[in-house]
């Protein structure tokens, strides 16, 4: 069975390469020299699975900035639909539009509050991993990392709780995809006890990134709310288990209190 399994994988890979030659074209030269980005493309396949799943599935990867913008567009679309609805009676039309406009504003105001909290949290998250005493350099690097990076959240709920339907609340761990170039030099502290950094670089949307998560910002969301959300990305089991293991060590540390 093992030999058959390996043979099946080889056939699948060969068929994939034949039908998707454009994805690997130019990665390896005729002299056999490997492009530096080739490893990040392989890591992308190894670490992240691209499949549409329900938001409560452990490993699900979310993009809060993009989710906020998507909900905002949905709110505006509902308002527009109400304005263009010719089936609303003339005498009720003004009131219906005003009600829809008020509802849209309330929802967008809530999104703006969420966005401001998100921005504040990520500024602190990035600021705390920067290893420089120069305030100007720290501010500029933090701005660049946040601007060029991608804010993410991963569902780190235990698989057993999900399988046994014991998840009244889903545990989400915030983090960021940070451009690999930002790790050149020694300006980012990758040894902090409250952070998780991926060792490998992965390719995402034509750029090379490293994964970073901050254990201090772990929070929960109601399962019923997350059931309404779907995602097209999922961390594979091995890296999710590694994150959960280090998160567990962080949460369970006893710590030592003393006076200097």
Number of C-alpha atoms within 10 A of each C-alpha: 6 7 8 9 10 11 12 12 12 12 12 12 12 12 12 11 13 10 10 11 11 9 10 11 9 12 16 13 10 8 6 8 9 13 11 10 16 15 16 20 20 13 16 19 13 15 17 20 17 14 12 12 18 15 24 27 22 26 26 27 26 22 17 17 15 13 13 16 14 11 14 18 13 13 20 17 13 15 22 14 13 19 17 11 12 10 8 14 10 9 8 9 16 12 11 16 19 14 14 19 18 13 15 19 16 13 15 19 13 11 17 14 12 15 16 10 12 15 15 11 14 19 16 11 22 21 18 16 18 18 13 15 9 8 9 10 13 18 13 10 19 21 15 14 19 18 11 13 18 19 22 20 19 25 23 23 22 18 16 11 13 15 11 8 9 13 18 13 16 25 20 24 22 25 25 23 22 25 22 18 11 17 14 8 7 11 16 18 14 18 10 12 12 17 21 20 19 17 10 14 21 27 20 17 6 9 15 19 25 22 19 21 24 22 23 14 14 18 12 13 13 13 16 14 12 15 14 10 13 17 17 14 18 23 21 17 16 11 15 21 16 13 21 18 11 16 22 12 13 16 12 9 8 8 6 5 6 4 3 3
